[in-house]
């Protein structure tokens, strides 16, 4: 069948996006983060609080992130010294003199809701600028520390990045390393709907590398806009454990997407770190290279195909994305089009 398209706008609104690790932003620092093609100033004041503003001074359009955070925690524009609080309100215009009838507080920069949790920073991209969040960011659901991280830039739109990562049939070809070769075989997995996506329900993983952790089971979820959790649970040497992997596709603009992956596990499992150090960045790099190769064909705007059953996650992705975009545009309740189903494919 032909590939479905979600909407003409590649980005979804009224959802949380993850642009950065919390540890990457120190107190008193700020920087520009492109999100959905918008310039966002991400900052942390001297008290340690995260904030996010539109990174454009309303006076002359200079990026506020090129300025500095003052001792009073206001953001000072580098051009004329206009200062803005974390609420976006201008609280000082140095060029004004007594008697001039202009109230700085009437000037405001757009603000974005922001959260810091699980060692991550999340920004809410509202359909209506400045609107309050309708939800909260996803949680890792563990008390373990973040043990491993990897961030790579994919030179493609979010759709191709997200679909490439959920594709169940590309493994023997994209990840065809001499130390990872495997003969394709028939697989059968059960899927069910989630509030904003779908889940490959708990099952015993087929990859031999999981045997390092003994008898384990895994569950893989995907929810909008691009949040993928892989949750491993089992018992090793009589000790129960839970390993949680989170992968997000963060769209910087229409042609650049950051794939950010983090893993959490208990400290006594740290012997698995070298495997992530080698395999994690290699596998993400494989996926990055193939979608960048794909660009060479997409330049000619070909008609793409999706087939049953191996492309069903991609079909669901497009349908869920389209349903969400229509619900936001029309102000109606989101209805998940995914139906419970067992999929079979060879990989």
N, C-alpha and C positions, 0 to 999 in steps of 0.2 A: 504494500500500500504506500501511497505518497506520504511524505513527512507532513505532520500538522504544524501549523504555526500558532503561537500563542496570541500575540497582538503585535501591532506595528511598533509599539514601545517595548524595547527589550528589558525594561526594568519594572519590577513590581514595587508598589508603595504600601504604606501601612504595615511594614515589616521591619525586623531588626537585622542589621548587617554588622559583621565583625571586621573592622579595619585593622586591628593591631592587638598585640599582646600588651597587657598592662605594664609589664616590666620595661617596655620600650619607651615609656614616657615618665621622666623624672619630675620631681617637684620644681615648679617655676619654669618648666619647659612647655613649648607649644610647637606645632608644625602643621603643615597642610596635608590633608588626606583627601584624595579624590575618591568620591563615592557616587556611583550612578551618574557620572559626568558632572557632578557638582563639587566645587571647592569647599571643603569643610576644615575649619580650624579646630584641631583637637588639642586641648591643653589640660594641664594639671596645675592648680594654683599652689601657693606656698603651704596651704593647709592640707594638701594632698587630694583635693577634690577634683574630679574629672569634669570638664565642660566642653561643649561643642558649639561653635558659631559658624555662620557663613563667612568664608574667608575672603571677604571683599569689603573694604571700607566704603560706606555709602557716600563719603565726601568726594573722593577722586578715584575710587576703584582700586586702590593699592591693596595687595594682600596683607591682611592684619597679621598673619603669621610671620611676616618679615620684621615685625616690631618686637616688642618685649612685654613681659608680664611685670608690672610695677610692684613695689613693696605692698601696696594696698590691694593687690590681686587684680587690678584692672589691666586690660589689654591696651597697649599704647600703639597707635598707628605710626609707622616710621616716617610718614610724609609730613603731617602737620600736628602730630601729637594728640589727636583726638583719642579719648580713652573710653573703653566700653567695659561694663561689668559682665559677669558670666550669664546674667539675664539678658544680655544683648543691648541694654540701655546705655546710651552715651551719658557719661557723668562729668565730662570736662571737654571744653574746646579752648585751648590755651590762647588762641588769637583774639577771643572776645575781650572787650574792655568794658568797664562799668558804663551803664546807660544804654548799651546796645540791646535791643529787644529781640533776643533769640534764646529760647529755652533748649539747652542741649538734651534734656530728658525726652524731648519729642522725637529725637533721632534714635532709631533702633536697628540693630542687626538681627537677622533671623537666627533663632536658636534651634538646636536639635536635642531631643531627649537622649540621654546617654546613661549607660550602666556599666559598672565594673564588677565582674564576678568570675569565679573560677580562674582568675589570672588573665582574663580577657576583657577587652573593651568592646561594647556593643553600641551602635548608633541607630536610632529609629528614624527611618526615612518616611515621613508622613506624606500622604497625598495632598493634604492641605498644610502649607507651611506653618510650623509652630503648633500644630494640633497635638493634643495629649495622646500618648500611646494607648492603643486598644488592647495591648497584650504585654507580656514581659518576655525577655530573651530566654532562649533555651538554657537549661542547666545541665551540667555534667552529672550531677546526682551522686558525687562521691566526695569524700573528705581528703582523698589522696592529693599530693602535690602534682603539678604538671611536670612530667619527667622528660618529655621529648617534644620538639617542635620543628616544623619545616615550613617555609614559605617560598613559593616559586610563582613567578609571573608567567601566565599563559597568554600569548598574543592572540587572543580570540575572545569572542563574546561569551557571556555567562552561559548561554544555552549549550554551546559545544563543550565548554569546560565541565558543566554539571553532568551532561549526558555521557561524556567520555568516562567520568569517574564511576557512574552507576552501571555502565555497560557490562553485562555478565559474560560476554563471549569473546572479548578481545585478548584475554590473558595469554593464550599460547602464542600469540603473534606479536603483540606490543611488548610483552615482557619475556621475550624469547632469548634469555641469557643461558649460556652453557651450564651454569650452576642452578638454573631454575626451569629447565626443560621438563615438560610433562606431556603425555599423550592425551589429546582431547577425549573426553568421555561424556556420556549422557548424564545430565544433572537434573534434579527435580526439586524445586523449592516452593514453599507456600508463602503467599503474600496476602496481606490484609490492609484495609484502609486505616489511616491515622487522622487526627483532626485536620491537619494541613498537608497530608502526603500519604505515605504508605510504608509498610514494614515487611522485610523478609523475616518471617517469624523464627523463633529460636530453633536452632538445629545444630547438629554436629558438623563442624567445618571439615571440608575435604582436603585442604592443603596440608601436606605432611609437617610443615614448620610448626603448626599448632600443637603437635605432639610434644613439643618441649614443655608445654604447660600441663601435660597430663590429659585427663579426661575433661574436655571443655565443651561448652556450647556457646554459640554466638547468635546475636540478633543484630540486624542492620536496618536502620530507619532512615527515611528521607522525608524532610518537611521543608516547605517554602521558607525563605526564598532559595536556599541551597545548603541546608543543614543536614549533614549525614553523620549519624552516630553508629559506631560499631561497638557493641557491648559484649565482652567475653567474660564468662564466669565459669568457675570450676573449683576443684580442690587439688592442691599439690602438697605432697608430704603431710597430708592430714590437715592442711590449712586452707580454708576457703579464701577465694580471692575474686576480685572484679577488676578488669582492665577496660577502660573506656577511651575510645578514640573518637575524636571530633574532627570532621573535615568540612570546611566551608569554602564556597566560591564567592569571593568578594569582587563585584564588578567595579573597576575603577572608571571605565568609560565603555563605549560600545565595542571597543576592540582590544581591551586589556582587562584580564581577570586575574586576581591573586588567588591561588589555592593555598589555604592555610590549614595545616594539620597539626593537632596536638593530641598527646596521649597522657592519660593519668593511670598510675598503678601504685600499689603499696611499696614502700621502700625495700622490703625483703625480696621483691621480685626484680631488683635492679640488674640481675645477671642477664636480663633480656635486652638491656640497652644497646649493646653492640649490634644486635640484629636490626634494630630500628635505625641505628646510625648508618648501616650499610644498605639495608633493603628499602627503608622508608624514602630517603631522598632519591634513590635510584628508580624506584617504581613511579614516584611522582614525576621524576624527570622523563621517564618513558612516556607517560601520559601527556606531558607538555610537548614533547617532540612530535608525537603523532598528531595532535590538534594543530600544531604549527605546520606540519606537512599537509594537513587537510586544507589549510588556507590556500595552497597552490591550486587546488581544484575549485574551491569556493569562489575564487576570483572570477570564474566564468559563470557564476550564478546557475549551477546545475539544479535539476529537479532531484531531490533526495528521496530515499526510500526507507521505510521502516517495515519489518516483517515480524510475524509471530514465530515463536514466543520470545526469542532472545531480545527483541527490541521493545517488548511490552513495557519495561520500566521507562523508556524514553517516551513512548506513547502516553503513558500516564503522566509523566512530567509535563508534557505540552498541554494535556487536558486540564490538569490541576492548575497550571499557571494561567491558562485562559479563563477558567472559572473564577479564579481569585481576582484577576484584572477586571472582569466584568462585574463582580460583586462590589469592588471598590468604586468603579466608575458609576454604577447604578445605585449605590447605597443600599444594596440588598445583602441578605445573609449568604455567606459562602456555603456552597453545597459540594462536598467532595465527590467527584465522579468515579473514583476508584471502587471497584467491587472485589470482594475476596475471591482469590483464584490461585491455582497451582500452575506454575510455569515449568516447561521442560525445554532444554536446549543442550547442545553439545559444546563443551569447551574444556 
